Amino acid sequence: MTVADTRTLDDLTVAVSGQGGDGSLTVTTLAARILSARGFHMYSARSVASRIKGGHAAAILRGSRADRGGLDDDIDLLVAFDDEAVERIGPAMAPNGIVVFDASAGPVPSGHLSEDVQVFAVPFARLAVRDLRRDLYKNSLAFGVLTRVLSVGDAEAEACMDEGFARLPALLRQANRAALRRGFAFADEQGMLDGEGPWRLAAFDVAPRLMISGNEALALGFLVAGGRFFTGYPITPASEILAWMERHLPRFGGVVVQAEDELAAVNMAIGAALTGVRAMTATSGPGLSLMQEGVSHAGSAEIPLVIVDCQRAGPSTGMPTKPEQSDLSMLAHGGNGEFPRIVLSPGDPTDCYEMAIAAVAISRRLQCPVYIALDQAVAQHSATVAPFDLDVAVEQGSVLDAAALAELAEYRRYLITPDGVSPWVVPGTPGGMSLVTGNERNEWGQVSIDPANRTAMIAKRARKIARAIDTLPLGRRWGDPGAAVGLLGVGLEVAPMREAVERLAAAGIAVAALQPRTLWPVLPETVAFVNERRVTHVVEHNDEGQVFHMLAEAGAPAGSMIGMRRSDGLVFTPGEIVDRVLAEARR
């Protein structure tokens, strides 16, 4: 083990990989504490097989001086617990990267690493079994070597582990501490001494930040917006929302129900919303397919409801742990018949928090279903963000109390109004009786098949969107607003697009970028963005170009748009987006 001259890092990507159960996520979680103490912005991702235990797994952590919110092109430091980790991740190693390899079963496999990558071979599993009688502790041993590579002092590394493992029983804390020290001892034997590793971490001003996933931030936003009823059925990658709600919502007077299936979940949420409670359900593509009839009912009966779709690779079961954006057409057009719905699309945890608040308010204001379109990466990956503003006004909408109801000459639940929004009284309010049905109805809620009434009711519901379109969340923009080249994407595309814009600007190429936060209806600003460019690259994770076709349907010129798509379960890196833009520019 030879230690080269120390270099200081202000942008570092660490991958820890092995089989499921090897403790890869534990190592990156501890490393995140180290980086956080130095003021790094962080982004944490994971790649796991769709099974309870086993299969290849990787945890990836990026720490950077700039707020990146996504992964870099390459891996700087790889902790590999087996050959497969090197075979899968080795080709993505950055120039002059470092691999810390578990050599318990033999040398590092050849043919996967470039010659400039430095390999530190450490028999983690063998040392853990020999000294601690269990290979379970190899991840703590690996953390000791990792901190030596980064020139983190042993005392700081040990304090970090003590803090991270504070909830473990004393005997387990003691065993993990012993494994950590065994990692230090091995590094000593190889000449990599305390504080004298090949790399050193830069340090910046430490600002208050949260490390939070999109699912967690969205759940918090729902709570802050006044949400008090949540129901769902466990499904990857939405299950964390249900788990968060079960832990926290009851403390604020809320109710959480784990339903027997998605059909029950959406209908329970509709029933709760009908009583005036702000209600939400969350699922992924397969569950959303089952919910379509219920969502149509909410649209027809004009019941406010928030539905979260944490998209994953489909169709059917597909690849549950991989990201995709292939439900977007279903969100915009799914269900039987025509009814107003809004589709919001956050791009990071802060966005998830804000869009959850917006979704609750919009559903209440317009009395219609509001979808929040996440994807596996935005939903489950974590990033550091500034603390959220919890001082949020709770939207009341057009709900009438008993006093307001008494002022009406007559209560018509589905009164035809200029903006399409009718007065609404919570069931049980004296004088506020009405009928709620999935059938077409007249202004009193009575079933009607009268042609004139039918035409009037369709027009009434449609006016909700037409009159409210100027109040829906606008997009976020980056880059040169006058650029002839544009990038447009939602969800997991946002972070690599933003960094790609910076890299292209540094190379003297002006690019404008837009993240539409209201995906449906397509807002005028989104169409205008495309109209203002010579060419717009529409970046998305599906094969059919669902965002592309939404834009074209709304009037954006298809001839000036280029699809940039992938559906292989991998994310775009900033470098890949830069290369695609440059390739088009050279034509």
PyMOL commands that set and color helices and strands:
alter all, ss='L'
color gray80, all
select helices_A, chain A and resi 24-37+83-92+103-105+124-132+135-149+154-164+170-189+214-224+239-252+262-274+285-301+328-333+349-366+376-380+402-406+451-471+491-506+524-531+546-553+558-560+574-585
alter helices_A, ss='H'
color red, helices_A
select strands_A, chain A and resi 7-9+11-19+41-48+56-64+75-80+93-102+118-122+199-201+210-213+229-232+255-258+279-283+305-311+342-344+369-375+382-385+399-400+424-425+476-479+485-489+511-515+518-520+535-540+561-565
alter strands_A, ss='S'
color yellow, strands_A
deselect
rebuild
show_as cartoon
